[in-house]
């Protein structure tokens, strides 16, 4: 049976939207499981999500911004999207909830096309209130 829109949204573990030229990553289900390894695990500097076609909600605006980020000169990028066999993966460095500015980089391999659930570009109002208190022009200099 095909999942309804509400069922798809209930499965999401991570939501990514664009807001004022930044990528906003919100972790909806932060507990470690077979599909999500959070930064809170010992030895990790970022979080990794697999099976993105089921668990990653991404707005078209956020995906376009991610695809426009420059490549770094090494194997580390602040955001990564790649395929590992039949698994689509998405990861980011830093905290479990993250703002990624327009000067961020992706790894030198670039961003691969991955499956995800397309969601509206609507930011969580609580996060929006916090970001709106920040001078983004000053923060992104």
C-alpha positions as CSV (number, residue, x, y, z in Angstrom):
1,X,0.0,0.0,0.0
2,X,1.3,3.5,-0.9
3,X,2.0,5.7,2.1
4,X,0.0,8.9,2.4
5,X,1.6,12.3,2.9
6,X,1.0,12.2,6.6
7,X,2.6,8.7,6.9
8,X,5.6,9.9,5.0
9,X,6.0,13.0,7.3
10,X,5.7,10.8,10.4
11,X,8.6,8.7,9.4
12,X,11.0,11.7,9.0
13,X,14.1,11.7,11.3
14,X,15.7,14.8,9.8
15,X,14.2,17.9,8.1
16,X,16.2,20.3,6.0
17,X,14.9,23.7,4.8
18,X,16.3,27.0,3.5
19,X,15.9,30.2,5.5
20,X,17.4,33.5,4.5
21,X,20.1,31.9,2.4
22,X,21.1,29.3,5.0
23,X,20.4,25.6,5.3
24,X,18.6,24.7,8.5
25,X,19.0,21.1,9.6
26,X,16.5,20.0,12.3
27,X,16.7,16.5,13.8
28,X,13.2,15.3,14.6
29,X,14.2,11.9,16.0
30,X,17.7,12.2,17.6
31,X,18.0,8.6,19.0
32,X,20.6,6.3,17.4
33,X,19.1,3.4,15.4
34,X,20.1,1.4,12.4
35,X,19.4,4.4,10.1
36,X,20.7,7.3,12.1
37,X,24.0,7.8,14.0
38,X,23.9,11.1,15.8
39,X,26.9,13.3,16.6
40,X,26.3,12.4,20.3
41,X,27.9,9.0,19.7
42,X,31.4,8.7,21.0
43,X,34.1,9.6,18.5
44,X,31.7,11.3,16.0
45,X,32.0,14.9,14.8
46,X,28.8,14.8,12.8
47,X,25.6,12.9,12.2
48,X,24.8,10.3,9.4
49,X,21.4,9.3,8.1
50,X,20.8,6.4,5.7
51,X,17.7,5.4,3.8
52,X,17.1,9.0,3.1
53,X,14.2,8.3,0.7
54,X,12.2,7.4,3.8
55,X,13.7,9.4,6.7
56,X,15.0,12.7,5.2
57,X,12.6,15.6,4.5
58,X,14.2,18.2,2.3
59,X,12.7,21.3,0.6
60,X,13.5,22.0,-3.0
61,X,15.0,25.3,-1.9
62,X,17.4,23.7,0.6
63,X,18.4,21.1,-2.0
64,X,19.2,23.8,-4.5
65,X,21.3,25.7,-2.0
66,X,23.2,22.5,-0.9
67,X,23.9,21.7,-4.6
68,X,25.3,25.2,-5.0
69,X,27.9,24.9,-2.2
70,X,31.5,24.8,-3.2
71,X,33.7,21.7,-3.0
72,X,36.4,21.6,-0.4
73,X,39.9,20.3,-1.2
74,X,39.6,17.2,1.1
75,X,37.2,14.4,2.0
76,X,35.3,16.5,4.6
77,X,32.5,18.8,3.9
78,X,30.1,20.4,6.2
79,X,27.3,18.6,4.4
80,X,27.6,15.4,2.4
81,X,25.1,13.4,0.3
82,X,26.3,10.1,-1.3
83,X,25.3,6.7,-2.4
84,X,26.8,3.6,-0.7
85,X,25.6,0.6,-2.8
86,X,21.8,0.7,-2.6
87,X,21.8,3.2,0.3
88,X,21.4,6.9,0.0
89,X,23.1,8.8,2.8
90,X,23.2,12.3,4.2
91,X,25.5,13.7,6.8
92,X,26.6,17.0,8.4
93,X,29.3,18.1,10.7
94,X,28.6,19.7,14.0
95,X,25.6,19.8,16.3
96,X,22.5,17.6,15.9
97,X,20.6,20.8,14.8
98,X,22.6,23.0,12.6
99,X,22.6,26.2,10.6
100,X,24.8,26.0,7.6
101,X,25.8,29.3,6.0
102,X,26.4,30.0,2.3
103,X,30.2,29.8,2.7
104,X,30.0,26.2,3.8
105,X,31.7,23.5,1.7
106,X,30.9,20.0,0.6
107,X,33.5,17.3,0.3
108,X,35.7,17.2,-2.9
109,X,33.5,14.5,-4.4
110,X,30.5,16.9,-4.4
111,X,26.9,16.3,-3.6
112,X,25.4,13.2,-5.2
113,X,21.7,13.0,-6.1
114,X,19.9,11.1,-3.3
115,X,16.3,10.3,-2.7
116,X,14.4,12.2,0.0
117,X,10.9,13.2,0.8
118,X,10.2,16.6,-0.7
119,X,8.7,18.9,2.0
120,X,7.5,22.5,2.0
121,X,10.1,25.1,2.8
122,X,8.6,25.9,6.2
123,X,10.9,26.4,9.2
124,X,9.9,25.3,12.7
125,X,8.5,28.5,14.3
126,X,10.6,28.0,17.5
127,X,13.8,27.8,15.4
128,X,12.7,30.7,13.3
129,X,12.3,32.9,16.4
130,X,15.8,32.0,17.5
131,X,17.4,32.7,14.1
132,X,15.5,36.0,13.7
133,X,17.3,37.2,16.8
134,X,20.6,36.8,15.0
135,X,22.1,39.3,12.6
136,X,22.7,36.9,9.7
137,X,24.7,39.4,7.7
138,X,27.1,39.8,10.6
139,X,27.2,36.1,11.4
140,X,28.0,35.1,7.7
141,X,30.9,37.6,7.1
